[in-house]
Amino acid sequence: MLEQDAPPRPAETADPAFRADVLRGFADTRRRAIPARWFYDRRGSELFEQITRLPEYYPTRIETGLLARYCADVGEIAGPGRAVIEFGSGSSTKTPHLLRAVDPGAYVPIDISGAFLRESAAALARDFPGLRIEPVEADFMQPIPLPPAIEAMPKLGFFPGSTIGNMIARTSVDLLRAMRRSLGVGSLLLIGMDRVKGEDVLVPAYDDAQGVTAAFNLNLLHRINRELDGTIPVDAFRHLAIWNDLYARIEMHLEAVRDVEFRIEGAFFSMRAGETVHTENSHKYGERDARLLLRAGGWTPLREWTDPDNMFALILAGAHAERSAP
C-alpha cells in the first residue's frame, strides 16, 4: 500500500534512478522487486568480495582456476594490443590473469561503485605500471560511451562472475547486443556462465552458514534507510534463497518476518509477515542454453572451457559482421 502525505525530504546523496526503482519496487504489491544492481554501494561491494571467498560459493573459485589455466589460449586467439573492457569490474581480482595473457593496449574497468572502482584501478596500476587504465564509473546496463583514447583499438570485453545470470533472458540479450554495439565488429567477449546443478550445491552458495550473503541482501535495506530517508526496521526482514526450477535460477528475497510499516522519502508502505521483496536472480545455463543466448545477443561462440565437473564455463565469443542468411 502506498500513500503520499507531506512532501518528501530529498536525500542529497540519493541516485535518482535508485530512488525511482525503490519506490516503484515497494509500491507494486503484486510483485515487489528491486534490481540487484543496487546492492553495490561501498558496503555491498565489500560484502560481495567476502562472499566470493566463502567455501560454499564455488563460482569465483572455479572461474579463477579456469582463467589461470586458459587465459594463455585467449591471448593466442586475441593477439596483442587489444583494449580490455571489463563490465562490472568490482575488485578486479580475476583481471590480472587476463591482462598478463593478452598483452593489452589499455584496460577499461566499468563499475557502478565509484570509490571501489577507483581503489581497484589504483591497485592494478601498481601491478601493471606501463598499462593505460581508464576507469569508468557507470551502470553497464545503460549505454556507456567508451574513453576516446581506446576508440581505434581492437577490443576484448570481459564479463566474468556469471553476472549475466542476474538478468532475465530478454534483458541478457539486450545487454549482449549493447556490448556488441559498444565494442564493435571484430571484437571479442570473454564471459563466465554458471551451469545448472543440484540444489544441494546451489542453495548453500547463496545462503551460506556464516550469514555473509544474508548481510549482503539486508544491506540493501540499510542503504535505503541511509540514502532515501527510510525508516525500514531491518530486523523485521530475513534473507531467503530458493531454487526456482521452472526458470532455472536461484532467487534471493527479503521476507518480512512480521507485519511491518515504514516510510521512504515520505511515502508510506506496509507489508504482512511472509511477504517478500525480490532482490536478485541467478540463472544457470546448460551448454546449449549458453551458446543460444550468446548467438541471440549477436555473438558467435568460438571456444569454451570448463572444469572437470562441468560446474562453470568460460566462453570466448566474437562479434562478426551481421548477415541475413546462413
N, C-alpha and C positions, 0 to 999 in steps of 0.2 A: 504494500500500500504506500502511496506517495502523496503527500500534500505539501503545498508551499505556504509558509506563513511569512515571517519577516524576511526582508531581502537578505540573501546570504552574504556573509562576510567573506570577501575573496581572500584566498591564501596566496601570498605573493610568490611563493616558490612553486606553485602547482602548474604542471604542464596542462594546457587547455585540453589536449587530447585525453590525458589521464582522467581529468575531471569529467569529461563527457562520457568516457567509457564506463567509469564507476557509477555515475548517476543513472545512466541508461541500464547498466547491468543489474543494479539493485531494483530498479523500477519495474523491470519485466518479471512479474510474479509467476508467469508460466514457465520461464526458464532463466533463472538468474545466472548470469555468467559474466566474467571479466577476463579480457585477453591476457594470456600468460606473459606477454612482453612486459607487463607492469610489475612483475616480480623483481625486476632488476634495478632497484635503487642500489646504493652502495652496500647496504647491509645484505640485501638479497643476493648480490653478486658474490659477496664473501661467503654466505651460506651455501650457495651453489658450488663454490670451489671446495668446500668441506664435503659436500655430497659426493663429488667426483672421487674422493679418496676413501669412501666407505667400502667395507668389504662386500656389502650386498649390491653395490652399484657397479655392475660389470661393464657398462658401455665404455666408460673412459679408459679403464684398464685394458680392455681388449682392443679398442681402436688405437690407443697409443702403441701397443705392441705391433699392430698391423702397419702403422706409419713408420715405426722404426725399421721394420723388415722390408717394406715395399716402396718407400719413397724414392729409393735409387731407381726403381723401374719407372716411376713417374717422371723423374728427372731425365731419363733417357728418351722418353716419349715427348716431353715438353720442350727439351732443349734449353739453353741458357738465355738469360736476358728478359724473361717474362716478368711483368708486374704481377705479384701475388696479391689478390684482393680477398681478404677473409671476412665473411659475413657473420657478425655476432662473435667477435674475437674473444671476449671475456678476458681471461688472464693470459691467453696466447701460450699456454703451457705445451700444447701439441705442435705449435707452429715451427719451432726450431728444427724438428725432424724434416719438415718440408723445405724450409729455407736452405738448410745445408745441402740438400739433394738437388735442388733445381737451379742453383746459381742465379738468383733473381736480379732483375734490374731495379726493382723497388718493391716495397711492401706497404699495403694499404689496409690497416685494420679498421673495421667498422663496428661500432658498438653503441648501444643506447645509453650506457652508463659512462658519462664523460670522465669523472675522476678516476674510475677504474681503468678506463681506456688509456688515459694519459700515463698512469703508473706502469701499465703493462708495456706500452710503447717505449717508455724510458728504459725499462729493464731489457727489452730486446735490443735497443740501440747500444747498450753497453756490451751485449754479447755479439752484435754484428755491427761493429763501428763504421764499416765502409758502406753500409746499406742505406739507401734513401728510404725513410719511413714517413708516411703521410697519414697520420690517424684522422679518421672522420667520425665525429660524434653524430649519429643518426639512427633512426629506426629503419633497418634494412627492409622492412615490409612496405616502405614508401619509396617512391623514385629517389635515387641518390645520384647527383652529379659527381663523377669521379674527379680527382685533382687533375688540373690541366697538365701537370708535369708528366703524367703517365699516359696521356692520350694516345701517343703514337706507338706505345709499347704493345707487343702481343701480351695477352692476359691469361692468367690462370686463377680461376675462382676457387676458393677453399671454404667448404661448408661442413665442418666436422660436427661430431656430437649427436648425430641423428636429430638435429634441430628441425629438419624437415618434417619429422614425425609429430611436431606440436601442432601442425595445421591440418585441417580437413583437406580432402583431395583437391577440391576446387581451388582453395587458397594456395596449396602447394604448387599446382600447375601454374597459377598466376605468378607466383614468386619465381619459379624457374624460368618462365618467359621473360619476366622483368630482368632477371640476371643475364639472360641471353642478350637482351637489348643493351644492357649496360656494358657487358664485356665484349660483345661484337662477334661477327662471323670469324671463325678461325681460333676462337678462344677455347680454353679447356675448363672443366669443372671437376674438382675432386670432392666427392661428397660421401659422408658416412650415413649408413642406413641400418637400423636395428631390425633383426629378424624376429618373426613370430616364434614364441617358445612357450613353455608351460607356465601356468600361474604360480607354481611353487618358486619359480625364479623371478618372474616379472613383478609380482606384488611386493615382495620384500625390497626390491630395488627402489621402490617408490614409497615405502613405509618402513624405514629402517629401525632397527632395535634401539639406536641411540636417540631417535627423535629429531634428527637434523632436518629431514625432509618435512616433518611436521612444522618445525620452526620456520623453514623457508616458506611454506604455504601461509602460515599465520602471520608472517612478516608483512604480507600484503595488507592486512588489516591495520597493523601499526603504521604503515606508510599512509594509508587513507586518513587515519586519525591525525597524523603529523602534518600532512600536506594539504588536506581538504577539510580541516577543522571538524574532523569526525569525532563522534562520541561512542564508537563501537566498543562494547565490552569484549575484549579479545578472549577472555576466559569463558565466554559463552559459546565458543566455537571449537570444533576439533577437526583435525586433519583426517581426510578419508581418501584412500586409494583403492580403486576397484578395477577389475578386468572386464571390459565390455567385448565379449566375443563376437557379437554381431558386426561391430565396427573395427575389430582387431586393434584395440587400443586400451591402454591404461588411462583411466580418468582420475584426476585429482579434484576433490571438492572440499569446501569448508562447510561443515554441518553444524547447525545450531543445536546445542545440547539442552537448551531450554527456550521458552518463549522470550523474545528479546525485542527491544525498541531502541532506536538510536537515530542520530541526525548526521547528515553530511552536508556541510555548507548550507544549513538552514532547511534542507529537505528532510522530512520525517519518513522513516521506514520501520516496518515491523516484520519479524519472521517467527514462525512457530517452531517448536522443537522438532527436529527431524528434517526441516527444510534445508536445502543446500545452495551454495553458490559454486558453480562450476568454474574452476580456475585453470585447468590445464588438460590437454590431451597429449598422449604419446603413442602415435600409431606405429605399428610394427608391420613389416613387409615380408612377403615371400619373394623368392628370386624373380619370378616373372612380374610380380606387382611392382617391384622397384624399377625394373627396366621399362615397363609400360609407362610409369609415372614420368620418368625422365624423357621418354620419347614424346609424351603429350606436352611436356614443357619445352620442346624444341631442342633437346639434347640427345645425341646418339651415344649410347654406351660403347666404350672402346675396350676397357679392361676392368676386371673385377677381382678383388682379393678378399678372402675371408679366413677366419680362424678355423682350426681343425674341427670344432664342434658346430660350425656354421651359425654362430650366435650373432655375428655382426659382420657387415660388409663395407668395404671401401670400393667405390666405383669411380672410374675416370671416364668422363664423357666429353664429347666435342660438339661445338656449335658449327655445324656445316651449313652451307648455303641452302636455303629452303627450296624445295621443288614440289610441284603439284602432282607428280605421278611417280610410280616406282621406277 
